[in-house]
Amino acid sequence: MLSVDVELRRGDYRRRVRIEETARVVALVGPSGAGKTSVLNAIAGLLRPQAGRIAVDGRVLFDRAARIDVPAHRRRIGYVFQDARLFPHLDVTANLRYGRHGDEDRFGFDDIVALLGIGALLARRPRHLSGGEAQRVAIGRALLSQPALLLLDEPLSALDAARREELIPYLQRVRDELALPMLYVSHREDEVRRIAEAVHVLD
């Protein structure tokens, strides 16, 4: 259950967003500048709402009235950005292990490597990865942080059509095999139809 009812403000930008959703995989769509990334950043704890409340499966992450604001590193949020943001000086194995958080091991290293088909990439540095390979590693790093919710901010937008088609089946496997709640931001209807169970539109 994702419950978001917040007022967001950045400079002159201001809007109210309300999402009450029981679907496990939710897409947030809308044109550039509609506030999609701001909503993800608020959930992740990277942007503090002016007012409102955020809860995931009943766990309150932010409540302005109750003065609750869980620090970002304690929210158990996995975040995949438009660009992979891998550490260039680390190989794939070290990038993946960097995401490990706490003693919980719901998603094991070997299982995630197999799920995302990145076993052959473990010794490579990011500069030797294609865009699709780098995004699979970024997804793996986010999953190995043992998140309660996975945020994906247009993870396919920097890829060409062939690489997008390469990555979508892996996103579907994450959706189907891990049963992890996901909030997926995109402006492409074809992606949304193939990945999400419910859609919310920001206009």
Salt bridges, closest charged atoms under 4 A:
ASP5 OD1 - ARG16 NE 3.00
ASP5 OD2 - ARG18 NE 3.77
GLU7 OE2 - ARG14 NH2 2.57
GLU21 OE1 - HIS200 NE2 2.90
ASP63 OD2 - ARG53 NE 3.49
ASP69 OD2 - ARG48 NE 2.84
ASP69 OD1 - ARG75 NH2 2.72
ASP83 OD1 - ARG85 NE 3.17
GLU104 OE1 - ARG76 NH2 3.55
ASP105 OD1 - ARG100 NH1 3.34
GLU133 OE1 - ARG124 NH1 3.55
GLU154 OE1 - HIS187 ND1 2.76
GLU165 OE2 - ARG194 NH1 2.93
GLU166 OE2 - ARG136 NH2 3.70
GLU166 OE1 - ARG163 NH1 3.85
ASP176 OD1 - ARG175 NE 2.68
GLU177 OE2 - ARG173 NE 3.38
GLU189 OE1 - ARG193 NH1 3.77
ASP190 OD1 - ARG188 NE 3.54
GLU191 OE2 - ARG188 NE 3.56
GLU197 OE2 - ARG24 NH2 3.55
